[in-house]
Amino acid sequence: MARDARCLILWLPGDPGLKAFIHDLPSSHPGPHLVVFELLAASPLTANKPVFSSMFGHGDSREKAVANSFVKTMIGPLHVMLESLSNHVCDPPQTAIEAWASATAGWKVFEGQVITEESEGSTHSLSSIYREHGWPALRRMFEATQSRGPHAISVSLVSFKGEVSGIDILLDNESWLEAIEHFRTLPWQAGPGYESARHFAIALEKDVAP
């Protein structure tokens, strides 16, 4: 995996820091380029603990692949990081906010848009099944198992040729195995085409959240 030598660093109101990296990935096809746009944030609201997000990008040139990953990052994870970790609020707001709670803690959860891509022959069911069954299940598992403090959730789903071929769920940048196993049991209705759905959220304790 090659890393672009350039790194973008931003400091924003409320003292969060953002770093962006581009990673080149090998493609399974001779022509298209594949990259990952990685965004890293740290803030006093996360006790300066890094929060990571990554978005795949593809295109028939590296420039188009970078642009594809950049647009998806701007639509999803960047807005979540800005509205949860800084004094910035988009107009209109680009994140949904939910209140989650366990017996010992409560969180203000900032979630971004579910970013989807489809090819001809897709059924558009991946994101709808995720919204109906997957996201509520993640909330139940989170509330039942997580300790106090800030947390980040990242979901990546891919279906192709009638089956869900990729399920990647990270909690605090580590594979969330319980969630991945549960997602394998969901009533997916994958079509013959390609579909993907990606989602990112940050949970902050209510007494420190903006």
C-alpha positions as CSV (number, residue, x, y, z in Angstrom):
1,M,0.0,0.0,0.0
2,A,1.5,3.3,-1.1
3,R,0.9,6.5,0.7
4,D,0.6,9.8,-1.1
5,A,3.5,12.0,0.2
6,R,1.1,14.9,0.7
7,C,-0.8,15.3,3.9
8,L,-3.5,17.9,4.6
9,I,-3.6,19.2,8.1
10,L,-6.4,21.6,9.4
11,W,-7.1,23.1,12.7
12,L,-10.7,24.2,13.2
13,P,-12.7,26.2,15.8
14,G,-13.0,24.2,19.0
15,D,-9.4,22.9,18.5
16,P,-10.0,19.7,16.5
17,G,-7.2,18.7,14.2
18,L,-7.8,17.0,10.9
19,K,-5.3,15.1,8.7
20,A,-6.0,13.6,5.3
21,F,-4.0,10.9,3.5
22,I,-4.4,9.1,0.2
23,H,-3.5,5.5,-0.2
24,D,-3.2,3.8,-3.6
25,L,-4.6,0.2,-3.7
26,P,-4.1,-2.5,-6.3
27,S,-7.1,-2.9,-8.6
28,S,-8.6,-6.2,-9.6
29,H,-9.0,-4.8,-13.2
30,P,-6.2,-3.6,-15.5
31,G,-7.8,-0.2,-16.2
32,P,-9.6,1.4,-13.2
33,H,-7.6,3.0,-10.4
34,L,-8.5,2.4,-6.7
35,V,-7.6,4.7,-3.8
36,V,-8.6,5.2,-0.2
37,F,-9.1,8.7,1.2
38,E,-8.3,8.5,5.0
39,L,-9.4,11.2,7.3
40,L,-8.1,11.4,10.9
41,A,-9.5,13.7,13.5
42,A,-8.5,14.5,17.1
43,S,-10.1,16.8,19.5
44,P,-10.4,17.6,23.3
45,L,-13.9,16.1,23.0
46,T,-12.3,12.8,22.1
47,A,-9.6,13.3,24.8
48,N,-7.3,13.8,21.8
49,K,-7.8,10.1,20.9
50,P,-7.7,9.8,17.1
51,V,-10.9,9.1,15.2
52,F,-10.5,7.5,11.7
53,S,-12.6,7.3,8.6
54,S,-11.8,5.9,5.1
55,M,-13.6,6.1,1.8
56,F,-12.7,4.1,-1.3
57,G,-12.6,5.9,-4.6
58,H,-12.4,4.5,-8.1
59,G,-12.0,5.9,-11.6
60,D,-10.3,5.3,-15.0
61,S,-7.5,7.6,-13.8
62,R,-5.9,8.3,-10.5
63,E,-7.2,11.8,-10.5
64,K,-10.8,10.6,-11.0
65,A,-10.3,8.0,-8.3
66,V,-9.1,10.6,-5.8
67,A,-12.0,12.9,-6.7
68,N,-14.5,10.1,-6.2
69,S,-13.1,9.3,-2.7
70,F,-12.9,13.0,-1.8
71,V,-16.5,13.7,-2.7
72,K,-17.8,10.8,-0.7
73,T,-15.6,11.9,2.3
74,M,-16.9,15.4,2.1
75,I,-20.5,14.2,2.0
76,G,-20.2,11.8,4.9
77,P,-17.4,11.6,7.4
78,L,-16.1,15.2,7.1
79,H,-19.5,16.7,8.1
80,V,-19.8,14.3,11.0
81,M,-16.3,15.3,12.3
82,L,-17.0,19.0,11.8
83,E,-20.4,19.1,13.5
84,S,-19.5,16.8,16.4
85,L,-15.9,18.0,17.2
86,S,-15.9,21.7,16.3
87,N,-18.0,24.8,16.7
88,H,-19.0,24.5,13.1
89,V,-22.7,23.8,12.1
90,C,-23.5,23.4,8.5
91,D,-26.6,25.3,7.1
92,P,-28.6,23.2,6.9
93,P,-27.1,20.7,9.2
94,Q,-25.7,17.7,7.4
95,T,-25.7,15.2,10.3
96,A,-28.6,13.5,12.2
97,I,-28.4,13.5,15.9
98,E,-29.7,10.8,18.2
99,A,-29.6,10.3,22.0
100,W,-28.3,6.8,23.0
101,A,-28.0,5.5,26.5
102,S,-26.9,2.6,28.7
103,A,-27.4,2.0,32.4
104,T,-24.2,4.0,33.1
105,A,-23.7,6.4,30.3
106,G,-25.4,8.6,27.7
107,W,-24.2,9.7,24.3
108,K,-25.1,12.3,21.7
109,V,-24.6,10.5,18.4
110,F,-23.8,12.4,15.2
111,E,-24.4,10.3,12.1
112,G,-23.8,11.2,8.5
113,Q,-25.6,10.3,5.3
114,V,-25.5,6.6,4.1
115,I,-23.4,7.0,1.0
116,T,-24.5,4.6,-1.8
117,E,-23.3,3.6,-5.2
118,E,-25.1,1.3,-7.6
119,S,-24.7,-0.2,-11.1
120,E,-27.3,-1.3,-13.5
121,G,-29.2,-4.3,-12.1
122,S,-29.1,-3.2,-8.5
123,T,-32.2,-3.4,-6.4
124,H,-31.4,-0.4,-4.2
125,S,-32.1,-2.6,-1.2
126,L,-28.7,-2.5,0.5
127,S,-29.2,0.9,2.1
128,S,-32.9,0.4,2.9
129,I,-32.3,-3.0,4.7
130,Y,-29.4,-1.4,6.5
131,R,-31.5,1.5,7.7
132,E,-34.4,-0.8,8.7
133,H,-32.5,-3.5,10.4
134,G,-28.7,-2.8,10.5
135,W,-28.4,0.6,12.1
136,P,-31.0,-0.1,14.9
137,A,-29.1,-3.3,15.7
138,L,-25.9,-1.4,16.0
139,R,-27.5,1.0,18.4
140,R,-28.8,-1.9,20.6
141,M,-25.4,-3.6,20.6
142,F,-23.7,-0.4,21.4
143,E,-26.0,0.5,24.3
144,A,-25.6,-3.0,25.7
145,T,-21.8,-3.2,25.6
146,Q,-20.0,0.1,25.4
147,S,-18.3,2.0,28.2
148,R,-18.3,5.7,28.8
149,G,-16.3,7.9,26.5
150,P,-16.2,8.9,22.9
151,H,-16.6,6.2,20.2
152,A,-16.6,6.1,16.4
153,I,-18.6,3.7,14.2
154,S,-17.8,3.0,10.5
155,V,-19.9,0.7,8.3
156,S,-19.0,-0.5,4.8
157,L,-21.3,-2.9,2.9
158,V,-21.0,-4.3,-0.7
159,S,-23.2,-6.6,-2.7
160,F,-22.5,-8.1,-6.1
161,K,-24.1,-10.8,-8.3
162,G,-26.9,-11.5,-5.9
163,E,-25.0,-11.7,-2.6
164,V,-23.6,-9.5,0.0
165,S,-19.9,-9.9,-0.7
166,G,-18.5,-7.5,1.9
167,I,-19.4,-6.5,5.5
168,D,-16.9,-4.3,7.3
169,I,-17.9,-2.7,10.6
170,L,-15.4,-0.9,12.8
171,L,-15.9,0.4,16.4
172,D,-13.1,2.7,17.5
173,N,-11.1,1.6,14.4
174,E,-11.3,-2.1,15.4
175,S,-13.3,-4.8,13.7
176,W,-16.7,-5.1,15.6
177,L,-17.0,-8.9,15.3
178,E,-20.3,-9.2,17.1
179,A,-21.9,-6.7,14.7
180,I,-20.4,-8.3,11.6
181,E,-21.7,-11.7,12.6
182,H,-25.2,-10.2,13.2
183,F,-25.2,-8.5,9.9
184,R,-24.6,-11.8,8.1
185,T,-28.1,-12.9,9.4
186,L,-30.0,-9.8,8.1
187,P,-32.6,-10.3,5.3
188,W,-30.5,-8.9,2.5
189,Q,-32.1,-8.9,-1.0
190,A,-29.1,-8.3,-3.2
191,G,-29.7,-7.8,-6.9
192,P,-27.5,-8.9,-9.8
193,G,-25.7,-5.6,-10.0
194,Y,-23.2,-3.8,-7.8
195,E,-24.3,-1.9,-4.7
196,S,-22.4,-0.3,-1.8
197,A,-23.4,1.5,1.3
198,R,-21.1,3.4,3.7
199,H,-21.9,5.1,6.9
200,F,-20.0,6.9,9.6
201,A,-21.0,8.2,13.1
202,I,-19.3,9.6,16.2
203,A,-20.8,9.2,19.7
204,L,-19.9,11.7,22.4
205,E,-20.8,11.6,26.0
206,K,-23.7,14.0,26.7
207,D,-21.9,16.0,29.3
208,V,-19.0,16.9,26.9
209,A,-20.8,17.0,23.6
210,P,-21.3,20.4,22.0
